[in-house]
């Protein structure tokens, strides 16, 4: 099993990352990123590989996909489903927290 060194940093919503930067941040190659874009697991506005830009939310999603794939030896479709569920739980928790404040 491959070992990757985790990097941490501050996510800034306005910052955009290139496909090269996203791949490097996820410890994957560009083909891995383009495969996930092609499978609609990562969203971009422009389909041209050289001009793809990703947000900090995309980085979080891509890292989760990479983690699920490697930790559970999951294919990209299963990883996408798991990440979708994680994001839905987060959304529901935020909604519950807002409802408690009212």
C-alpha positions as CSV (number, residue, x, y, z in Angstrom):
1,X,0.0,0.0,0.0
2,X,1.4,3.4,-0.9
3,X,2.1,5.9,1.9
4,X,1.5,9.6,1.4
5,X,2.6,12.5,3.5
6,X,-0.4,14.6,4.5
7,X,-0.2,18.4,3.9
8,X,-2.2,20.9,5.8
9,X,-3.1,24.5,5.1
10,X,-5.8,27.0,5.1
11,X,-8.6,26.7,2.5
12,X,-9.7,30.0,0.9
13,X,-12.9,29.9,-1.1
14,X,-11.8,32.5,-3.7
15,X,-8.6,30.7,-4.5
16,X,-8.6,28.6,-7.7
17,X,-6.2,25.7,-8.3
18,X,-5.1,24.3,-11.5
19,X,-5.4,20.6,-12.4
20,X,-1.7,20.2,-11.6
21,X,-2.0,21.8,-8.2
22,X,-5.0,19.7,-7.3
23,X,-3.3,16.5,-8.4
24,X,-0.2,17.4,-6.4
25,X,-2.3,18.3,-3.3
26,X,-4.1,14.9,-3.5
27,X,-0.8,13.0,-4.1
28,X,-2.2,11.8,-7.4
29,X,-1.4,12.3,-11.1
30,X,-3.3,14.5,-13.5
31,X,-5.0,11.5,-15.1
32,X,-6.5,10.6,-11.7
33,X,-8.1,14.1,-11.6
34,X,-9.3,14.0,-15.2
35,X,-10.8,10.5,-14.6
36,X,-12.8,11.9,-11.7
37,X,-13.9,14.9,-13.7
38,X,-15.0,12.5,-16.5
39,X,-17.0,10.4,-14.1
40,X,-18.7,13.6,-12.7
41,X,-17.1,13.1,-9.3
42,X,-15.4,16.4,-9.5
43,X,-17.0,19.4,-11.2
44,X,-15.3,22.0,-13.4
45,X,-16.7,24.7,-15.6
46,X,-14.2,24.3,-18.4
47,X,-13.5,20.8,-19.7
48,X,-10.1,21.6,-21.2
49,X,-7.5,19.9,-19.0
50,X,-5.0,22.8,-19.4
51,X,-7.6,25.3,-18.1
52,X,-9.5,23.4,-15.4
53,X,-9.8,25.4,-12.2
54,X,-10.8,24.0,-8.9
55,X,-12.0,25.6,-5.6
56,X,-11.1,24.8,-2.1
57,X,-14.4,22.8,-1.8
58,X,-13.2,20.8,-4.9
59,X,-9.9,20.2,-3.1
60,X,-11.7,18.9,0.0
61,X,-13.8,16.6,-2.2
62,X,-10.9,15.3,-4.2
63,X,-8.9,14.5,-1.0
64,X,-11.8,12.6,0.4
65,X,-12.2,10.7,-2.8
66,X,-8.4,9.8,-2.8
67,X,-8.6,8.8,0.9
68,X,-11.6,6.6,0.5
69,X,-10.1,4.9,-2.6
70,X,-6.8,4.2,-0.9
71,X,-8.1,3.3,2.7
72,X,-10.8,0.9,1.5
73,X,-9.4,-0.1,-1.9
74,X,-12.6,1.3,-3.4
75,X,-13.2,2.1,-7.0
76,X,-14.0,5.6,-8.0
77,X,-17.8,5.0,-8.1
78,X,-17.9,3.6,-4.6
79,X,-15.7,6.4,-3.3
80,X,-18.0,9.0,-5.0
81,X,-21.0,7.5,-3.2
82,X,-19.2,7.5,0.2
83,X,-18.1,11.1,-0.3
84,X,-21.6,12.1,-1.4
85,X,-22.9,10.6,1.8
86,X,-20.3,12.4,3.9
87,X,-21.2,15.7,2.3
88,X,-24.9,15.1,2.9
89,X,-24.4,14.3,6.6
90,X,-22.4,17.6,6.9
91,X,-25.2,19.5,5.2
92,X,-27.8,18.0,7.5
93,X,-25.7,18.8,10.6
94,X,-25.4,22.4,9.5
95,X,-29.2,22.6,9.0
96,X,-29.8,21.0,12.4
97,X,-27.4,23.5,14.0
98,X,-29.2,26.4,12.3
99,X,-32.6,25.1,13.4
100,X,-31.3,24.8,17.0
101,X,-30.3,28.5,16.9
102,X,-33.7,29.7,16.0
